[in-house]
Structures are given as C-alpha cells and as structure tokens.
Amino acid sequence: MQVLIDRMDHLGNGIGNINDKIIFVKGALPGETVDVTITKDKKSYMEGTINAFLYKSSKRVEPFCKYFGICGGCSLCHLNYENTLEYKKERVKNILSKYDIPDINVIKNENDLYYRNKIELKIVGGKLGFYEKRTHNLIEIEECKITKKSINKAFKFVKNMKLKNAKVTIRANYNDEILVIIDSKEKPVILNPEDYKTIGIVLNDKCIYGQDNFIEKINNLFFTVSYNSFFQVNNYINSILFNLIKENIVGKTVLDLYSGVGTLSIVASKVVDKVYSIEVIQNAVKNSLINAKINKCDNINFILGKVEDKIGFINDKIDTVIVDPARAGLDKKTTEVINKLSPQRIIYVSCDTQSLSNNLIDLANYEIKKLYILDMFSYTYHIECFCILDRKIYK
C-alpha cells in the first residue's frame, strides 16, 4: 500500500494518511512516498513498515549506525545533523505554539558522535546489547556511535565478566575513567580492569572493586559523582548550560530544585549571595556537600528530600528559581509554592517540552523571555530546552 509522508511525530516516525486515517511509519521522512505493510490497524490510527521507497527525500542520508531502526536508540540518524536540529526546532515551536515564544536559539553539539558519558545495556544469555524497541528481544551490539569511545572499549571488559543475565550501566568521566554498575544475581568475573581505566565496579548497589564514584570536570569546576547520581550525559553541552545559568541569574538568592550532585547550585553560587538546593537522592546530596568544598562554595544550603515536601519550608526572598525536573516535569504542589515565592525569574531546564508546556499553564504569571534548544541528545528525538521565564508586569 502506498502512502505519502507529510510530517514526523515526536518519536521521529513518519506520518501519513490512508483513507483519512493516520498511519505511523518508522524510518520514513516528510515528502517521501513509500510502499508499506500495515502492521497495526486501530480505530484511530495505523502503523506500517516500509517495503520500498517510491520517492526518497533529499534530506535522507545513509544511517551511520547499522542498528538503526531496530535498537530504538538513534531514531534520527537517517537525517544529516543540521536537519535533526531543524526537526527539533519545529517540534518545540509546535508544542509551545499556544504561547508567545521568542526566536529559538539552537546550541549545536560540538561532537555529534561519541558524546554520551553513560550507557545502559542488557545482558541476555551472555549477549550484550539493547532491547529492540517495545520488545524484550535483545539486539547484540558491538559499538554505540553516540557513546564515548572509552565506554565502547569497555564493552569487551563487560563481556569478559561471563554474566548470563544482567542490567549493566557504564559511565565515563572527562578523564575516560570507567564506572561499571551491575544489577544481577550472578557474580562477575573481573579481568584486567586497569586496561580499561576502571575506577570502580558496583554490584547490586554494593561496591565490589575500587570506588563507587568518580570526579567529573566541567568548566574548571570539579564534581564527585556517585554511581547512582544524576549527571548530564553530554559534557560539552553541560558546559554551555553552566554558562547560560551564570549569564541569566538575577538577584542575590537562588533556589535550585532537583539539584542532583549540586552542579547548577555551585555554578549559581559563584554569582549570588545565597543558594538553597533541594535533592531527594541521599548519595547525590552527599556528593553535593563534597563538591561545594572542592569548589570552595560556602553559601549553599543543601536540603535532602522530595522537592514537593521541602519547598514549602523556604521562607527567604527568592530572586531566581532553577528547576531541572525529570521528564514528568513539575507537580502541582511545586508550581503552587513557586508562585507563592514569586521569584523574579525562573530558569527551567527541560528534557520534555510537553511537560514544560503543561507547567507553563500553572505558571501563568510568567512569560518566556529566552528559549534555547541544547542538543544534549544528538540523533535522538529527545530535546533539552533552556527556558527563561520572567514574572509578568501588569499595568
């Protein structure tokens, strides 16, 4: 069956119409005509797979990854890099179309390949790889081209552990030192860890080799990062993020929510008098305390707990609120307290534009002054937005 693709969805799938019903076609681009096999036919939509291209888009390129289309990772590597940025910019415009938004500044990734400092893998039947999208079928991989080369090198180290079934996370820092985090009922064989600059191995939340953290460096700041603490996956874009934070803070007192290991709190502390920092993961707060000492910051108040539980105890006058929430965005209780605190500015770092859009409804007293796309996740459909919200002035 033939279908003309006219747009792309938020997952990077092509969208067309057959008999006035939407069809989603994985791997198809706008402007292409494809012959498809219908794989799912629901009341309101269909899904199809490509049999043949009857007309190809001029924007199509040969995917750089041989696992494209099956591992579920780099859903945009059939586009050249510039076109992936155009796609993301249009998506943000569409999602935020009901708001008055300024021109979107797009910050490119310095290296669009081999940039990720973290990867999550599965071991099934002794084979290492990713699950095929929407299944538990393992796709065995030899290399992930968007992940740091030091991590790719460590695949051999993990394979030599002789694990049959496990979840494995590999993290690497600026110095290409490796942390391996394993969730498994089996005990790994550890062979020649020094060959891979392995600084630590954690099995089921217990360190069994070396240490359970490493030092990361961004913009001449140093951070202790525990194996289970959040840290942005792209060091170059993270350095840009730090600069944007410093440039856009107003006033003398900052509240940093979902603060992780204290990165943005520490950046903020260099340009203000006082910072309040709230984080729920205990190891991350421990890291934060160490990181504040490492970077000679004595004006940060670190608070352990859920943001929605602790934010109500802040009685100080807050000038700038920094939020970097999970994909679900801010809950109602948090937006209510932010509105009561009434800061002059909110800096919203968002990894889900739809959640950002939803939260803007509850932050109706604020308007978007600046909007950036930070290409944190090149060749994937994920988008990192940096949004400056200023309190509206009513005349």
C-alpha positions in Angstrom: 0.0 0.0 0.0 1.4 3.4 -1.0 1.4 6.4 1.4 2.8 9.9 1.2 4.6 11.1 4.4 3.8 14.7 5.2 5.3 15.1 8.7 7.1 13.4 11.6 5.8 12.6 15.1 7.6 13.3 18.4 9.3 9.9 18.2 10.8 10.6 14.8 8.3 8.4 12.9 6.8 9.5 9.6 3.1 10.3 9.5 0.8 9.9 6.5 -2.8 9.3 5.8 -4.6 6.3 4.3 -8.4 6.6 3.7 -8.5 9.6 6.2 -6.8 7.5 8.9 -3.3 8.5 10.3 -0.6 6.0 9.7 2.8 6.0 11.5 5.7 4.7 9.5 9.0 4.1 11.3 12.0 5.4 9.3 10.0 7.5 6.8 10.7 11.2 6.2 8.3 14.0 5.1 8.0 14.3 1.4 8.7 10.6 0.8 6.3 8.1 -0.9 6.6 4.6 0.5 5.1 1.3 0.0 4.1 -0.1 3.4 2.8 -3.2 5.0 0.1 -2.5 7.7 1.3 -4.0 11.0 -1.3 -2.5 13.2 -4.8 -1.2 12.4 -6.6 0.5 15.3 -9.8 2.6 15.3 -8.0 5.9 15.1 -4.6 5.1 13.6 -2.5 2.5 11.8 1.2 1.5 11.9 3.2 0.3 9.0 6.6 -0.9 7.9 8.4 0.2 4.8 8.7 -2.3 1.9 10.1 0.1 -0.6 10.8 3.8 -1.3 8.9 5.1 -4.3 10.3 8.5 -3.7 13.1 9.5 -1.3 13.6 12.8 0.5 16.6 14.8 -0.5 17.3 15.1 3.3 17.7 11.3 3.7 21.2 10.1 4.4 22.7 6.7 4.9 22.4 5.9 8.6 25.8 5.9 10.3 24.6 3.0 12.6 24.0 -0.5 11.4 21.5 -1.0 14.2 19.3 1.9 13.1 15.6 1.0 13.1 15.9 -2.0 15.4 17.6 -0.9 18.7 15.2 2.0 19.3 18.0 4.5 20.1 19.1 6.9 17.4 15.8 7.5 15.7 17.1 10.4 13.6 20.4 9.1 12.1 18.8 8.8 8.6 18.9 12.7 8.6 22.1 14.8 8.4 22.9 16.6 11.6 21.6 20.0 10.5 18.2 18.5 9.6 17.9 16.9 13.0 18.2 20.3 14.6 15.5 21.7 12.2 13.2 18.8 13.2 13.7 19.5 16.9 13.2 23.3 16.5 9.9 22.7 14.7 8.8 20.3 17.3 9.4 22.8 20.1 7.6 25.5 18.1 4.6 23.2 17.6 4.4 22.1 21.3 4.7 25.7 22.6 2.5 27.2 19.8 -0.1 28.4 22.2 2.4 30.6 24.0 4.2 33.8 22.9 7.7 32.5 22.4 10.8 34.4 21.2 13.2 33.2 18.5 14.6 29.8 19.5 18.4 29.7 19.8 19.8 26.3 18.9 23.1 25.2 20.5 24.8 22.6 18.4 26.7 19.6 19.9 30.5 20.1 19.4 30.8 16.4 18.6 27.6 14.8 17.4 29.1 11.3 17.7 30.8 9.6 20.6 29.5 12.2 23.1 27.5 10.2 25.7 29.2 9.6 29.1 26.7 7.0 30.1 25.0 3.9 28.6 22.5 1.4 29.9 22.8 -2.2 28.5 21.2 -5.6 28.9 22.9 -9.0 29.1 20.6 -11.9 28.0 22.0 -15.3 27.5 25.5 -14.0 27.8 25.0 -11.5 24.9 25.4 -7.7 25.5 23.1 -5.1 23.8 19.8 -3.2 23.8 16.3 -4.4 23.8 14.5 -3.9 20.5 12.0 -1.1 20.8 8.8 -2.2 22.6 10.1 -5.7 23.0 12.4 -7.8 25.2 14.2 -9.1 22.1 17.9 -8.4 22.6 19.9 -6.7 19.8 23.5 -7.6 20.4 25.8 -4.7 19.7 29.5 -4.2 19.1 29.6 -0.4 19.2 27.3 2.5 20.0 28.4 5.5 17.9 26.8 8.2 20.1 28.6 6.9 23.3 32.1 7.8 24.3 34.9 5.6 22.8 36.2 4.7 26.3 32.8 3.2 27.1 32.7 1.3 23.8 36.1 -0.1 24.7 34.7 -1.3 28.0 32.2 -3.5 26.2 34.9 -6.1 25.9 35.6 -5.8 29.7 31.9 -6.4 30.5 31.6 -9.3 28.1 34.5 -11.0 29.8 32.7 -10.9 33.1 30.8 -14.0 32.0 27.4 -12.8 33.1 24.5 -14.7 31.6 21.7 -12.2 32.6 22.1 -8.7 33.9 21.5 -5.0 33.6 24.7 -3.0 33.1 25.4 0.7 33.2 28.7 2.1 32.1 29.7 5.6 33.0 32.8 7.6 32.0 34.2 10.9 33.2 36.3 13.6 31.5 39.5 11.5 32.0 37.9 8.4 30.5 37.8 6.6 33.8 35.1 4.0 33.9 32.4 3.1 36.5 30.5 -0.2 35.8 27.2 -0.7 37.6 25.7 -4.2 37.5 22.3 -5.5 38.6 22.5 -9.3 38.6 22.1 -12.4 40.7 25.4 -13.6 39.4 28.9 -12.5 40.5 31.0 -11.1 37.7 34.5 -12.3 36.7 36.8 -9.3 36.9 39.7 -9.5 34.5 42.3 -6.7 33.9 40.2 -3.7 35.0 43.2 -1.4 34.8 43.3 -2.0 31.0 40.0 -0.1 30.7 40.8 2.6 33.3 38.1 1.1 35.6 37.8 3.1 38.7 35.0 1.1 40.2 32.5 -1.8 39.9 29.2 -1.7 41.8 27.1 -4.9 42.0 23.5 -4.6 43.3 24.4 -1.3 45.0 27.5 -2.6 46.7 31.0 -1.6 45.6 33.0 -4.8 44.8 36.0 -3.2 43.2 37.6 0.2 43.6 35.2 3.0 44.4 31.6 3.8 43.7 32.1 7.3 42.4 34.4 9.4 40.2 35.4 13.0 39.7 33.9 14.9 36.7 35.2 18.2 35.4 33.2 20.9 33.7 34.4 24.5 33.1 37.2 24.2 35.6 34.7 23.0 38.3 35.1 19.5 39.8 32.3 17.2 40.9 32.2 14.0 42.8 29.6 11.8 41.1 28.3 8.6 42.7 27.3 5.6 40.6 23.6 6.3 41.0 23.6 10.1 41.0 22.3 12.1 38.1 24.7 13.9 35.8 24.1 15.3 32.3 25.2 12.8 29.6 26.9 15.4 27.4 29.9 17.2 28.9 30.2 19.8 26.1 26.5 20.8 26.2 26.7 20.7 30.0 29.5 23.3 29.8 27.2 25.5 27.7 24.4 25.0 30.2 26.7 26.2 33.0 27.5 29.4 31.1 23.8 30.1 30.4 23.0 29.6 34.1 25.6 32.2 35.2 24.6 34.6 32.5 20.8 34.5 33.3 20.6 34.5 37.1 19.0 37.7 38.5 19.1 38.9 42.1 21.1 37.7 45.1 19.2 34.5 46.3 18.7 31.3 44.2 16.5 28.2 44.8 17.8 25.2 42.9 15.3 22.3 42.7 16.1 18.7 41.7 19.8 19.7 42.2 21.5 16.3 41.7 25.1 16.5 42.8 24.9 20.3 43.1 26.2 21.3 39.7 23.9 24.2 39.0 23.8 25.2 42.6 27.6 25.5 42.6 27.6 27.4 39.3 24.9 29.8 40.7 26.8 30.3 44.0 29.6 32.0 42.1 27.4 34.9 41.2 24.9 35.3 44.1 25.0 35.6 47.9 22.9 32.5 48.8 21.6 29.3 47.2 19.1 26.8 48.5 19.5 23.4 46.9 16.9 20.5 47.2 17.6 16.9 46.1 15.9 13.6 47.0 18.8 11.1 46.4 20.9 10.8 49.5 24.1 9.9 47.7 23.7 13.0 45.4 23.4 15.3 48.5 26.5 13.7 50.0 28.2 14.4 46.7 26.9 18.0 46.8 28.5 18.6 50.2 31.8 17.4 49.0 31.5 19.3 45.7 30.8 22.5 47.5 34.1 22.1 49.5 36.1 21.1 46.4 34.9 24.2 44.6 35.2 26.5 47.7 31.5 27.3 47.9 30.2 28.2 51.4 27.0 29.9 50.5 24.8 26.9 49.6 22.2 25.3 51.9 21.7 21.7 50.8 18.4 20.1 51.7 17.7 16.3 51.4 14.1 15.3 50.5 11.5 15.4 47.8 11.1 18.9 46.3 7.3 18.9 46.8 7.8 18.1 50.5 10.7 20.5 51.2 10.0 23.6 49.1 7.3 24.8 51.4 9.9 25.4 54.2 11.8 28.0 52.2 10.9 31.4 53.9 13.6 33.5 52.3 13.0 36.0 49.5 13.9 34.1 46.3 15.0 36.1 43.2 15.7 33.2 40.8 14.4 29.6 40.9 16.3 27.0 38.8 14.4 23.8 38.0 15.7 20.7 36.2 13.0 18.1 36.8 12.6 14.6 35.4 10.5 14.1 32.2 7.2 14.3 34.1 8.0 18.0 34.9 6.9 19.9 38.0 4.0 18.7 40.1 1.1 20.9 41.1 2.3 21.4 44.7 5.7 22.6 43.5 4.3 25.1 41.0 1.9 26.4 43.7 4.8 27.1 46.0 6.9 28.7 43.2 4.0 31.0 42.5 3.8 31.9 46.2 7.6 32.6 46.4 7.1 34.8 43.3 10.7 34.9 42.1 11.5 37.5 39.5 12.9 34.8 37.2 12.5 31.0 36.7 15.2 29.1 34.8 13.6 26.0 33.5 15.8 23.2 32.2 13.5 20.8 30.5 14.1 17.3 29.0 10.5 17.1 27.9 9.0 20.0 26.0 5.4 18.8 26.5 5.9 18.7 30.3 7.3 22.2 30.1 4.2 23.3 28.1 1.9 21.8 30.7 3.8 23.5 33.6 3.5 26.9 31.8 -0.2 26.7 32.4 0.3 26.7 36.1 3.0 29.4 35.9 0.7 31.8 34.1 2.2 34.8 35.9 5.4 34.2 33.9 6.3 34.8 30.3 9.0 33.2 28.2 11.9 35.7 27.6 14.5 33.4 26.1 14.4 29.9 24.7 17.2 27.6 23.8 17.5 24.1 22.4 20.6 22.5 23.8 21.4 19.5 21.6 22.2 17.3 24.5 21.0 14.1 22.8 22.2 14.3 19.2 20.4 12.0 16.6 17.7 11.0 19.1 14.2 12.5 19.4 15.0 13.8 22.9 15.2 17.6 23.3 16.8 19.6 26.1 15.3 23.1 26.4 16.7 26.0 28.4 13.8 28.4 29.1 14.0 31.8 30.8 10.7 32.8 32.4 10.2 36.3 33.9 7.4 37.4 36.1 4.9 39.4 34.1 4.5 43.1 34.8 0.8 44.0 34.9 -0.1 47.6 34.2 
